[in-house]
């Protein structure tokens, strides 16, 4: 399983599968105006429906991550992808209101809670160590790619044939991925006995990591959700604001790949670099808080490269720390991240509504600074523990 060809296939399979896991929620967001008009529900109900995805992910990522370690990466990814196909078909044919949509998205969140840890496991065991940084960078770029595909589906499919047709096309494309996954070499249910690792992180390490990823993901979710509207408020036209959002996604993907290549060239823990990237994001959010067009552009570049570009490096570090149970480690962290993703936009929106975007962006800057401090604390504790140092 350590050949370059097998590793490339595994990386591609994990990336494609993760796009499938999350495409229902991204497509819902992209086609939201049409869906709300046809099913007759308001923005608040749309928010609840989308939150159902994140809530299911937050609650179930921990236990389903452990299940993925027992079932194996390929089996879990096939099950999750098949579930996502069923969700897309159901939304495209059966859903008649926001409650039905919420139920479908909760099921999609459940699929992602199993599938994303499984994909991490597949990459951790199916790609040789010297290529894992790049592999995790590519794999963790799947969500921006899903957002791009969902956005393209609106003018090319939804506006031409309707939003239900877009979901059915997504179901068909996802079914192709399921078939492709069946041809991927199965990973072992247990890593080789020579693999070093731990089955559980000490509380002194695990607790600050969970807090850090929760705060960091809250900031990233706010950034991706409110950037366009904040740009328009700052004086950008709608087209330019949309271009800013697209640019931020491209920068995030490029950064994840670049730091992945860097990680492949050095041994040891990478959490210190993750902490530095989060800290740099504080400056970017402060620039967004200026409310000026130039500040928006500069802030977007800095945040996308720092506070939105560390994901692959972080999950690479987690799977190496918990190399005997990589899906379990990913699931635990994904659960913490999901809590932040659910709460962060609500808090940010409340502050922005009561004051303005400026103070709200400053609040997010504080979040990423705290995340950086927690990440740095975990890194120091790991370096002080010689047993963990030799594992990473």
Secondary structure in CASP SS format (residue, H / E / C, confidence):
PFRMAT SS
TARGET T0000
AUTHOR 0000-0000-0000
METHOD secondary structure of the structure
MODEL  1
X C 1.00
X C 1.00
X C 1.00
X H 1.00
X H 1.00
X H 1.00
X H 1.00
X H 1.00
X H 1.00
X H 1.00
X H 1.00
X H 1.00
X H 1.00
X H 1.00
X H 1.00
X H 1.00
X H 1.00
X H 1.00
X H 1.00
X H 1.00
X H 1.00
X H 1.00
X H 1.00
X H 1.00
X H 1.00
X H 1.00
X H 1.00
X H 1.00
X H 1.00
X H 1.00
X C 1.00
X H 1.00
X H 1.00
X H 1.00
X H 1.00
X H 1.00
X H 1.00
X H 1.00
X H 1.00
X C 1.00
X C 1.00
X C 1.00
X H 1.00
X H 1.00
X H 1.00
X H 1.00
X H 1.00
X H 1.00
X H 1.00
X H 1.00
X H 1.00
X H 1.00
X H 1.00
X H 1.00
X H 1.00
X H 1.00
X H 1.00
X H 1.00
X H 1.00
X H 1.00
X H 1.00
X H 1.00
X H 1.00
X H 1.00
X H 1.00
X H 1.00
X H 1.00
X H 1.00
X H 1.00
X H 1.00
X H 1.00
X C 1.00
X H 1.00
X H 1.00
X H 1.00
X H 1.00
X H 1.00
X H 1.00
X H 1.00
X H 1.00
X H 1.00
X H 1.00
X H 1.00
X H 1.00
X H 1.00
X H 1.00
X H 1.00
X H 1.00
X H 1.00
X H 1.00
X H 1.00
X H 1.00
X H 1.00
X C 1.00
X C 1.00
X C 1.00
X C 1.00
X H 1.00
X H 1.00
X H 1.00
X H 1.00
X H 1.00
X H 1.00
X H 1.00
X H 1.00
X H 1.00
X H 1.00
X H 1.00
X H 1.00
X H 1.00
X H 1.00
X H 1.00
X H 1.00
X H 1.00
X H 1.00
X H 1.00
X H 1.00
X H 1.00
X H 1.00
X H 1.00
X H 1.00
X H 1.00
X H 1.00
X H 1.00
X H 1.00
X H 1.00
X C 1.00
X C 1.00
X H 1.00
X H 1.00
X H 1.00
X H 1.00
X H 1.00
X H 1.00
X H 1.00
X H 1.00
X H 1.00
X H 1.00
X H 1.00
X C 1.00
X C 1.00
X H 1.00
X H 1.00
X H 1.00
X H 1.00
X H 1.00
X H 1.00
X H 1.00
X H 1.00
X H 1.00
X H 1.00
X H 1.00
X H 1.00
X H 1.00
X H 1.00
X H 1.00
X H 1.00
X H 1.00
X H 1.00
X H 1.00
X H 1.00
X C 1.00
X H 1.00
X H 1.00
X H 1.00
X H 1.00
X H 1.00
X H 1.00
X H 1.00
X H 1.00
X H 1.00
X H 1.00
X H 1.00
X H 1.00
X H 1.00
X H 1.00
X H 1.00
X H 1.00
X H 1.00
X H 1.00
X H 1.00
X C 1.00
X C 1.00
X C 1.00
X C 1.00
X C 1.00
X C 1.00
X C 1.00
X C 1.00
X C 1.00
X C 1.00
X C 1.00
X C 1.00
X C 1.00
X C 1.00
X C 1.00
X C 1.00
X C 1.00
X C 1.00
X C 1.00
X C 1.00
X C 1.00
X H 1.00
X H 1.00
X H 1.00
X H 1.00
X H 1.00
X H 1.00
X H 1.00
X H 1.00
X H 1.00
X H 1.00
X H 1.00
X H 1.00
X H 1.00
X H 1.00
X H 1.00
X H 1.00
X H 1.00
X H 1.00
X H 1.00
X H 1.00
X H 1.00
X H 1.00
X H 1.00
X H 1.00
X H 1.00
X H 1.00
X H 1.00
X H 1.00
X H 1.00
X H 1.00
X H 1.00
X C 1.00
X C 1.00
X C 1.00
X C 1.00
X H 1.00
X H 1.00
X H 1.00
X H 1.00
X H 1.00
X H 1.00
X H 1.00
X H 1.00
X H 1.00
X H 1.00
X H 1.00
X H 1.00
X H 1.00
X H 1.00
X H 1.00
X H 1.00
X H 1.00
X H 1.00
X H 1.00
X H 1.00
X H 1.00
X H 1.00
X H 1.00
X H 1.00
X H 1.00
X H 1.00
X H 1.00
X C 1.00
X C 1.00
X C 1.00
X C 1.00
X C 1.00
X C 1.00
X H 1.00
X H 1.00
X H 1.00
X H 1.00
X H 1.00
X H 1.00
X H 1.00
X H 1.00
X H 1.00
X H 1.00
X H 1.00
X H 1.00
X H 1.00
X H 1.00
X H 1.00
X H 1.00
X H 1.00
X H 1.00
X C 1.00
X C 1.00
X C 1.00
X C 1.00
X H 1.00
X H 1.00
X H 1.00
X H 1.00
X H 1.00
X H 1.00
X H 1.00
X H 1.00
X H 1.00
X H 1.00
X H 1.00
X H 1.00
X H 1.00
X C 1.00
X C 1.00
X C 1.00
X C 1.00
X C 1.00
X H 1.00
X H 1.00
X H 1.00
X H 1.00
X H 1.00
X H 1.00
X H 1.00
X H 1.00
X H 1.00
X H 1.00
X H 1.00
X C 1.00
X C 1.00
X C 1.00
X C 1.00
X H 1.00
X H 1.00
X H 1.00
X H 1.00
X H 1.00
X H 1.00
X H 1.00
X H 1.00
X H 1.00
X H 1.00
X H 1.00
X H 1.00
X H 1.00
X H 1.00
X H 1.00
X H 1.00
X H 1.00
X H 1.00
X H 1.00
X H 1.00
X H 1.00
X H 1.00
X H 1.00
X H 1.00
X H 1.00
X H 1.00
X H 1.00
X H 1.00
X H 1.00
X C 1.00
X C 1.00
X H 1.00
X H 1.00
X H 1.00
X H 1.00
X H 1.00
X H 1.00
X H 1.00
X H 1.00
X H 1.00
X H 1.00
X H 1.00
X H 1.00
X H 1.00
X H 1.00
X H 1.00
X H 1.00
X H 1.00
X H 1.00
X H 1.00
X H 1.00
X H 1.00
X H 1.00
X H 1.00
X H 1.00
X H 1.00
X H 1.00
X H 1.00
X H 1.00
X C 1.00
X H 1.00
X H 1.00
X H 1.00
X H 1.00
X H 1.00
X H 1.00
X C 1.00
END
